[in-house]
Amino acid sequence: MPLYDFHCASCGRMFEELGPADAPPPACPACGGKTRRLMSVGRGYRADADWIASVTEVVDKDSRAPHVRAFLDSPDRATYRSWLRGERIRPLEAGEGKRPRDPGRETAGQVCREVLERFAARRG
Ligand SMILES: [Zn+2]
């Protein structure tokens, strides 16, 4: 039986479960809410899914902002990028996404300060 990714519409949790392709989505193991099967896009996606799930945990679930709703309704790379833009967080550059980050801490101001500090260190 294939392994599928599911996303809970109530609490935003993502989880994997084995099952036949035509089975209805299982209830959320965390809150019992309704879940939706996520489209599988191969191996690359699974690595992404880990950090996307960790992002959904820090997202403000009560927010009514469209970029937040879109991301929580359907957490994937595209809605994640829109969410980053909406939160004014710099998206990861190519090759930068090897380890999970705390997107709440990586603000444009912080990146700017790091650059200035490195510049100051170089000048002695
Ligand atoms: Zn749930």
Backbone and ligand atoms as CSV (ligand in chain L), in Angstrom:
chain,resi,resn,atom,element,x,y,z
A,1,MET,N,N,0.853,-1.209,0.000
A,1,MET,CA,C,0.000,0.000,0.000
A,1,MET,C,C,0.883,1.251,0.000
A,2,PRO,N,N,0.499,2.246,-0.740
A,2,PRO,CA,C,1.321,3.462,-0.789
A,2,PRO,C,C,1.186,4.300,0.482
A,3,LEU,N,N,2.204,5.112,0.713
A,3,LEU,CA,C,2.229,6.028,1.856
A,3,LEU,C,C,1.782,7.407,1.381
A,4,TYR,N,N,0.809,7.981,2.079
A,4,TYR,CA,C,0.295,9.292,1.679
A,4,TYR,C,C,0.513,10.320,2.781
A,5,ASP,N,N,0.613,11.573,2.374
A,5,ASP,CA,C,0.650,12.688,3.323
A,5,ASP,C,C,-0.752,13.255,3.464
A,6,PHE,N,N,-1.129,13.540,4.698
A,6,PHE,CA,C,-2.431,14.155,4.950
A,6,PHE,C,C,-2.240,15.446,5.723
A,7,HIS,N,N,-3.174,16.365,5.527
A,7,HIS,CA,C,-3.130,17.639,6.236
A,7,HIS,C,C,-4.461,17.863,6.928
A,8,CYS,N,N,-4.400,18.247,8.213
A,8,CYS,CA,C,-5.625,18.491,8.969
A,8,CYS,C,C,-6.063,19.930,8.786
A,9,ALA,N,N,-7.338,20.114,8.401
A,9,ALA,CA,C,-7.864,21.457,8.165
A,9,ALA,C,C,-8.096,22.200,9.481
A,10,SER,N,N,-8.255,21.475,10.586
A,10,SER,CA,C,-8.557,22.121,11.862
A,10,SER,C,C,-7.312,22.625,12.572
A,11,CYS,N,N,-6.307,21.749,12.737
A,11,CYS,CA,C,-5.143,22.150,13.537
A,11,CYS,C,C,-3.891,22.353,12.684
A,12,GLY,N,N,-3.959,22.048,11.392
A,12,GLY,CA,C,-2.821,22.310,10.523
A,12,GLY,C,C,-1.748,21.238,10.552
A,13,ARG,N,N,-1.952,20.197,11.323
A,13,ARG,CA,C,-0.956,19.140,11.424
A,13,ARG,C,C,-0.840,18.353,10.121
A,14,MET,N,N,0.369,17.897,9.821
A,14,MET,CA,C,0.558,17.030,8.666
A,14,MET,C,C,1.073,15.692,9.157
A,15,PHE,N,N,0.598,14.624,8.540
A,15,PHE,CA,C,1.048,13.301,8.957
A,15,PHE,C,C,1.001,12.354,7.766
A,16,GLU,N,N,1.660,11.204,7.927
A,16,GLU,CA,C,1.715,10.210,6.862
A,16,GLU,C,C,0.906,8.996,7.283
A,17,GLU,N,N,0.298,8.350,6.312
A,17,GLU,CA,C,-0.396,7.120,6.628
A,17,GLU,C,C,-0.436,6.212,5.407
A,18,LEU,N,N,-0.296,4.914,5.671
A,18,LEU,CA,C,-0.412,3.928,4.603
A,18,LEU,C,C,-1.886,3.684,4.319
A,19,GLY,N,N,-2.218,3.471,3.070
A,19,GLY,CA,C,-3.610,3.150,2.776
A,19,GLY,C,C,-3.836,2.983,1.294
A,20,PRO,N,N,-4.943,2.329,0.933
A,20,PRO,CA,C,-5.267,2.200,-0.489
A,20,PRO,C,C,-5.605,3.559,-1.086
A,21,ALA,N,N,-5.382,3.677,-2.386
A,21,ALA,CA,C,-5.548,4.970,-3.047
A,21,ALA,C,C,-6.981,5.490,-2.966
A,22,ASP,N,N,-7.965,4.580,-2.884
A,22,ASP,CA,C,-9.356,5.030,-2.919
A,22,ASP,C,C,-9.981,5.159,-1.529
A,23,ALA,N,N,-9.165,5.002,-0.469
A,23,ALA,CA,C,-9.708,5.118,0.888
A,23,ALA,C,C,-9.998,6.585,1.215
A,24,PRO,N,N,-11.056,6.851,2.005
A,24,PRO,CA,C,-11.311,8.239,2.417
A,24,PRO,C,C,-10.225,8.705,3.377
A,25,PRO,N,N,-9.941,10.008,3.444
A,25,PRO,CA,C,-8.882,10.505,4.356
A,25,PRO,C,C,-9.217,10.165,5.800
A,26,PRO,N,N,-8.219,9.744,6.594
A,26,PRO,CA,C,-8.482,9.404,8.000
A,26,PRO,C,C,-8.708,10.663,8.831
A,27,ALA,N,N,-9.286,10.492,10.015
A,27,ALA,CA,C,-9.429,11.624,10.930
A,27,ALA,C,C,-8.052,12.014,11.453
A,28,CYS,N,N,-7.893,13.283,11.821
A,28,CYS,CA,C,-6.613,13.769,12.329
A,28,CYS,C,C,-6.258,13.060,13.633
A,29,PRO,N,N,-5.024,12.496,13.751
A,29,PRO,CA,C,-4.638,11.790,14.982
A,29,PRO,C,C,-4.498,12.739,16.177
A,30,ALA,N,N,-4.314,14.033,15.905
A,30,ALA,CA,C,-4.110,14.983,16.996
A,30,ALA,C,C,-5.433,15.533,17.531
A,31,CYS,N,N,-6.359,15.906,16.618
A,31,CYS,CA,C,-7.571,16.581,17.083
A,31,CYS,C,C,-8.850,15.926,16.570
A,32,GLY,N,N,-8.734,14.902,15.718
A,32,GLY,CA,C,-9.920,14.240,15.199
A,32,GLY,C,C,-10.605,14.995,14.074
A,33,GLY,N,N,-9.971,16.082,13.624
A,33,GLY,CA,C,-10.560,16.911,12.570
A,33,GLY,C,C,-10.507,16.264,11.200
A,34,LYS,N,N,-11.159,16.934,10.258
A,34,LYS,CA,C,-11.176,16.436,8.885
A,34,LYS,C,C,-9.829,16.667,8.222
A,35,THR,N,N,-9.384,15.703,7.449
A,35,THR,CA,C,-8.092,15.833,6.779
A,35,THR,C,C,-8.265,15.722,5.270
A,36,ARG,N,N,-7.190,16.078,4.596
A,36,ARG,CA,C,-7.187,16.088,3.146
A,36,ARG,C,C,-5.888,15.442,2.693
A,37,ARG,N,N,-5.953,14.617,1.667
A,37,ARG,CA,C,-4.730,14.004,1.173
A,37,ARG,C,C,-3.970,15.012,0.330
A,38,LEU,N,N,-2.673,15.112,0.575
A,38,LEU,CA,C,-1.850,16.054,-0.176
A,38,LEU,C,C,-1.334,15.400,-1.443
A,39,MET,N,N,-1.213,16.201,-2.465
A,39,MET,CA,C,-0.704,15.686,-3.716
A,39,MET,C,C,0.747,15.291,-3.536
A,40,SER,N,N,1.088,14.108,-3.953
A,40,SER,CA,C,2.463,13.650,-3.827
A,40,SER,C,C,3.256,14.112,-5.045
A,41,VAL,N,N,4.380,14.716,-4.807
A,41,VAL,CA,C,5.207,15.155,-5.930
A,41,VAL,C,C,6.598,14.545,-5.827
A,42,GLY,N,N,6.678,13.329,-5.295
A,42,GLY,CA,C,7.943,12.612,-5.304
A,42,GLY,C,C,8.804,12.853,-4.079
A,43,ARG,N,N,10.035,12.414,-4.149
A,43,ARG,CA,C,10.912,12.385,-2.976
A,43,ARG,C,C,11.244,13.754,-2.436
A,44,GLY,N,N,11.463,14.708,-3.328
A,44,GLY,CA,C,11.850,16.045,-2.882
A,44,GLY,C,C,10.821,16.641,-1.946
A,45,TYR,N,N,9.579,16.315,-2.219
A,45,TYR,CA,C,8.497,16.905,-1.429
A,45,TYR,C,C,8.553,16.484,0.024
A,46,ARG,N,N,8.929,15.212,0.249
A,46,ARG,CA,C,8.885,14.702,1.612
A,46,ARG,C,C,9.834,15.468,2.544
A,47,ALA,N,N,11.006,15.783,2.029
A,47,ALA,CA,C,11.945,16.570,2.827
A,47,ALA,C,C,11.348,17.937,3.148
A,48,ASP,N,N,10.712,18.530,2.144
A,48,ASP,CA,C,10.060,19.820,2.345
A,48,ASP,C,C,8.950,19.736,3.375
A,49,ALA,N,N,8.203,18.609,3.309
A,49,ALA,CA,C,7.025,18.494,4.164
A,49,ALA,C,C,7.399,18.642,5.627
A,50,ASP,N,N,8.606,18.168,6.008
A,50,ASP,CA,C,9.022,18.283,7.398
A,50,ASP,C,C,9.084,19.739,7.842
A,51,TRP,N,N,9.744,20.561,7.041
A,51,TRP,CA,C,9.849,21.941,7.505
A,51,TRP,C,C,8.566,22.723,7.284
A,52,ILE,N,N,7.773,22.317,6.277
A,52,ILE,CA,C,6.491,22.999,6.107
A,52,ILE,C,C,5.610,22.743,7.323
A,53,ALA,N,N,5.637,21.495,7.807
A,53,ALA,CA,C,4.851,21.170,8.991
A,53,ALA,C,C,5.317,21.997,10.183
A,54,SER,N,N,6.633,22.208,10.303
A,54,SER,CA,C,7.128,22.983,11.437
A,54,SER,C,C,6.744,24.454,11.294
A,55,VAL,N,N,6.598,24.910,10.053
A,55,VAL,CA,C,6.159,26.295,9.851
A,55,VAL,C,C,4.698,26.450,10.239
A,56,THR,N,N,3.864,25.461,9.871
A,56,THR,CA,C,2.441,25.588,10.206
A,56,THR,C,C,2.247,25.680,11.719
A,57,GLU,N,N,3.223,25.168,12.491
A,57,GLU,CA,C,3.091,25.238,13.946
A,57,GLU,C,C,3.338,26.641,14.494
A,58,VAL,N,N,4.122,27.428,13.783
A,58,VAL,CA,C,4.402,28.779,14.289
A,58,VAL,C,C,3.511,29.836,13.654
A,59,VAL,N,N,2.756,29.447,12.624
A,59,VAL,CA,C,1.858,30.401,11.968
A,59,VAL,C,C,0.703,30.746,12.910
A,60,ASP,N,N,0.298,31.983,12.876
A,60,ASP,CA,C,-0.824,32.444,13.685
A,60,ASP,C,C,-2.126,31.876,13.108
A,61,LYS,N,N,-2.674,30.842,13.778
A,61,LYS,CA,C,-3.833,30.134,13.223
A,61,LYS,C,C,-5.111,30.970,13.285
A,62,ASP,N,N,-5.130,32.008,14.102
A,62,ASP,CA,C,-6.326,32.848,14.196
A,62,ASP,C,C,-6.291,34.009,13.224
A,63,SER,N,N,-5.176,34.142,12.524
A,63,SER,CA,C,-5.050,35.273,11.615
A,63,SER,C,C,-6.040,35.157,10.465
A,64,ARG,N,N,-6.583,36.298,10.045
A,64,ARG,CA,C,-7.509,36.310,8.917
A,64,ARG,C,C,-6.813,36.807,7.650
A,65,ALA,N,N,-5.539,37.074,7.748
A,65,ALA,CA,C,-4.805,37.562,6.576
A,65,ALA,C,C,-4.846,36.501,5.473
A,66,PRO,N,N,-5.118,36.914,4.233
A,66,PRO,CA,C,-5.257,35.935,3.140
A,66,PRO,C,C,-4.032,35.047,2.958
A,67,HIS,N,N,-2.826,35.619,3.118
A,67,HIS,CA,C,-1.628,34.797,2.900
A,67,HIS,C,C,-1.491,33.720,3.975
A,68,VAL,N,N,-2.008,33.997,5.184
A,68,VAL,CA,C,-1.963,33.006,6.259
A,68,VAL,C,C,-3.008,31.922,6.009
A,69,ARG,N,N,-4.231,32.346,5.632
A,69,ARG,CA,C,-5.298,31.375,5.356
A,69,ARG,C,C,-4.894,30.452,4.207
A,70,ALA,N,N,-4.344,31.028,3.144
A,70,ALA,CA,C,-3.979,30.231,1.968
A,70,ALA,C,C,-2.941,29.182,2.349
A,71,PHE,N,N,-1.965,29.583,3.181
A,71,PHE,CA,C,-0.908,28.655,3.566
A,71,PHE,C,C,-1.459,27.545,4.458
A,72,LEU,N,N,-2.307,27.905,5.420
A,72,LEU,CA,C,-2.834,26.891,6.338
A,72,LEU,C,C,-3.826,25.964,5.636
A,73,ASP,N,N,-4.575,26.494,4.667
A,73,ASP,CA,C,-5.537,25.654,3.941
A,73,ASP,C,C,-4.825,24.643,3.062
A,74,SER,N,N,-3.677,25.039,2.536
A,74,SER,CA,C,-2.969,24.165,1.617
A,74,SER,C,C,-1.476,24.406,1.726
A,75,PRO,N,N,-0.827,23.841,2.779
A,75,PRO,CA,C,0.597,24.126,2.991
A,75,PRO,C,C,1.465,23.443,1.934
A,76,ASP,N,N,2.006,24.213,1.055
A,76,ASP,CA,C,2.959,23.681,0.082
A,76,ASP,C,C,3.971,24.783,-0.228
A,77,ARG,N,N,4.884,24.501,-1.147
A,77,ARG,CA,C,5.953,25.472,-1.414
A,77,ARG,C,C,5.411,26.811,-1.899
A,78,ALA,N,N,4.386,26.760,-2.765
A,78,ALA,CA,C,3.869,28.000,-3.348
A,78,ALA,C,C,3.209,28.875,-2.287
A,79,THR,N,N,2.336,28.273,-1.454
A,79,THR,CA,C,1.660,29.077,-0.440
A,79,THR,C,C,2.643,29.476,0.662
A,80,TYR,N,N,3.692,28.657,0.862
A,80,TYR,CA,C,4.723,29.008,1.844
A,80,TYR,C,C,5.446,30.284,1.407
A,81,ARG,N,N,5.750,30.364,0.118
A,81,ARG,CA,C,6.424,31.563,-0.386
A,81,ARG,C,C,5.545,32.804,-0.248
A,82,SER,N,N,4.245,32.640,-0.547
A,82,SER,CA,C,3.335,33.765,-0.390
A,82,SER,C,C,3.253,34.188,1.071
A,83,TRP,N,N,3.276,33.175,1.938
A,83,TRP,CA,C,3.207,33.476,3.372
A,83,TRP,C,C,4.454,34.262,3.799
A,84,LEU,N,N,5.636,33.813,3.331
A,84,LEU,CA,C,6.882,34.526,3.646
A,84,LEU,C,C,6.778,35.986,3.211
A,85,ARG,N,N,6.296,36.184,1.971
A,85,ARG,CA,C,6.166,37.556,1.464
A,85,ARG,C,C,5.210,38.354,2.331
A,86,GLY,N,N,4.074,37.708,2.690
A,86,GLY,CA,C,3.074,38.387,3.513
A,86,GLY,C,C,3.622,38.781,4.875
A,87,GLU,N,N,4.529,37.944,5.413
A,87,GLU,CA,C,5.127,38.213,6.723
A,87,GLU,C,C,6.410,39.030,6.600
A,88,ARG,N,N,6.762,39.397,5.402
A,88,ARG,CA,C,7.983,40.158,5.120
A,88,ARG,C,C,9.231,39.412,5.593
A,89,ILE,N,N,9.251,38.106,5.331
A,89,ILE,CA,C,10.413,37.289,5.663
A,89,ILE,C,C,11.117,36.952,4.359
A,90,ARG,N,N,12.428,37.053,4.380
A,90,ARG,CA,C,13.192,36.760,3.166
A,90,ARG,C,C,13.104,35.263,2.848
A,91,PRO,N,N,12.681,34.874,1.629
A,91,PRO,CA,C,12.636,33.454,1.293
A,91,PRO,C,C,14.042,32.867,1.222
A,92,LEU,N,N,14.137,31.545,1.396
A,92,LEU,CA,C,15.431,30.876,1.303
A,92,LEU,C,C,15.969,30.977,-0.110
A,93,GLU,N,N,17.256,31.177,-0.214
A,93,GLU,CA,C,17.895,31.147,-1.524
A,93,GLU,C,C,18.126,29.688,-1.917
A,94,ALA,N,N,18.412,29.454,-3.200
A,94,ALA,CA,C,18.653,28.096,-3.671
A,94,ALA,C,C,19.804,27.474,-2.896
A,95,GLY,N,N,19.642,26.233,-2.431
A,95,GLY,CA,C,20.687,25.544,-1.701
A,95,GLY,C,C,20.768,25.917,-0.236
A,96,GLU,N,N,19.901,26.808,0.199
A,96,GLU,CA,C,19.945,27.282,1.570
A,96,GLU,C,C,19.014,26.487,2.480
A,97,GLY,N,N,18.093,25.732,1.886
A,97,GLY,CA,C,17.048,25.076,2.662
A,97,GLY,C,C,17.400,23.698,3.168
A,98,LYS,N,N,18.666,23.434,3.449
A,98,LYS,CA,C,19.068,22.097,3.866
A,98,LYS,C,C,18.657,21.787,5.298
A,99,ARG,N,N,18.545,22.805,6.113
A,99,ARG,CA,C,18.145,22.530,7.488
A,99,ARG,C,C,16.940,23.403,7.837
A,100,PRO,N,N,16.118,22.924,8.784
A,100,PRO,CA,C,14.944,23.719,9.151
A,100,PRO,C,C,15.371,25.021,9.826
A,101,ARG,N,N,14.626,26.069,9.577
A,101,ARG,CA,C,14.912,27.336,10.205
A,101,ARG,C,C,13.679,27.807,10.943
A,102,ASP,N,N,13.886,28.740,11.812
A,102,ASP,CA,C,12.752,29.382,12.461
A,102,ASP,C,C,12.437,30.633,11.664
A,103,PRO,N,N,11.420,30.577,10.815
A,103,PRO,CA,C,11.172,31.715,9.929
A,103,PRO,C,C,10.758,32.952,10.706
A,104,GLY,N,N,10.228,32.775,11.920
A,104,GLY,CA,C,9.813,33.920,12.716
A,104,GLY,C,C,10.993,34.777,13.145
A,105,ARG,N,N,12.188,34.163,13.161
A,105,ARG,CA,C,13.352,34.907,13.648
A,105,ARG,C,C,14.154,35.544,12.525
A,106,GLU,N,N,13.902,35.079,11.306
A,106,GLU,CA,C,14.727,35.567,10.217
A,106,GLU,C,C,14.062,36.757,9.525
A,107,THR,N,N,14.150,37.891,10.144
A,107,THR,CA,C,13.538,39.083,9.567
A,107,THR,C,C,14.561,39.804,8.709
A,108,ALA,N,N,14.074,40.652,7.838
A,108,ALA,CA,C,14.959,41.415,6.967
A,108,ALA,C,C,15.931,42.246,7.803
A,109,GLY,N,N,15.458,42.810,8.908
A,109,GLY,CA,C,16.308,43.626,9.761
A,109,GLY,C,C,17.466,42.835,10.333
A,110,GLN,N,N,17.189,41.598,10.693
A,110,GLN,CA,C,18.240,40.766,11.272
A,110,GLN,C,C,19.302,40.421,10.227
A,111,VAL,N,N,18.839,40.075,9.025
A,111,VAL,CA,C,19.778,39.770,7.950
A,111,VAL,C,C,20.666,40.976,7.702
A,112,CYS,N,N,20.063,42.149,7.677
A,112,CYS,CA,C,20.798,43.389,7.443
A,112,CYS,C,C,21.843,43.616,8.535
A,113,ARG,N,N,21.465,43.366,9.794
A,113,ARG,CA,C,22.391,43.570,10.899
A,113,ARG,C,C,23.568,42.609,10.811
A,114,GLU,N,N,23.282,41.347,10.428
A,114,GLU,CA,C,24.362,40.370,10.269
A,114,GLU,C,C,25.370,40.837,9.235
A,115,VAL,N,N,24.863,41.367,8.144
A,115,VAL,CA,C,25.745,41.856,7.081
A,115,VAL,C,C,26.615,42.989,7.609
A,116,LEU,N,N,26.020,43.898,8.359
A,116,LEU,CA,C,26.778,45.028,8.910
A,116,LEU,C,C,27.829,44.564,9.908
A,117,GLU,N,N,27.471,43.558,10.715
A,117,GLU,CA,C,28.421,43.034,11.702
A,117,GLU,C,C,29.610,42.377,11.018
A,118,ARG,N,N,29.316,41.616,9.960
A,118,ARG,CA,C,30.407,40.964,9.231
A,118,ARG,C,C,31.302,42.013,8.589
A,119,PHE,N,N,30.692,43.049,8.082
A,119,PHE,CA,C,31.431,44.127,7.452
A,119,PHE,C,C,32.358,44.817,8.479
A,120,ALA,N,N,31.816,45.060,9.665
A,120,ALA,CA,C,32.585,45.695,10.735
A,120,ALA,C,C,33.745,44.790,11.160
A,121,ALA,N,N,33.503,43.459,11.251
A,121,ALA,CA,C,34.528,42.515,11.672
A,121,ALA,C,C,35.683,42.489,10.657
A,122,ARG,N,N,35.345,42.581,9.391
A,122,ARG,CA,C,36.374,42.554,8.355
A,122,ARG,C,C,37.285,43.769,8.449
A,123,ARG,N,N,36.696,44.887,8.826
A,123,ARG,CA,C,37.494,46.114,8.911
A,123,ARG,C,C,38.323,46.162,10.190
A,124,GLY,N,N,38.081,45.187,11.092
A,124,GLY,CA,C,38.842,45.124,12.336
A,124,GLY,C,C,38.245,46.062,13.350
L,1,ZN,ZN,ZN,-6.042,18.163,13.603
